[in-house]
Amino acid sequence: MNRRAFIKILELNGVYFDHHGSKHDIYKHKETGKIIPVPRHSEFSNEFLKDILKEIPRK
């Protein structure tokens, strides 16, 4: 999965961009405040996405 599609899924589940880190972009969940670091490389495995979505409440 490419980075753009991954971020779109996060945003649909209540996650927003917070700031740039040195090697990751930092996103936060609106309700819980959970911090989600997103690496800047272009491809993500589906397992990575599943692990992230387990940690945030989904709509």
ABEGO torsion letter per residue (X at the ends): XBAAAAAAAAAAAGBBBABBBAABBBBBBAAAGBBBBBBABABBBAAAAAAAAAABBBX
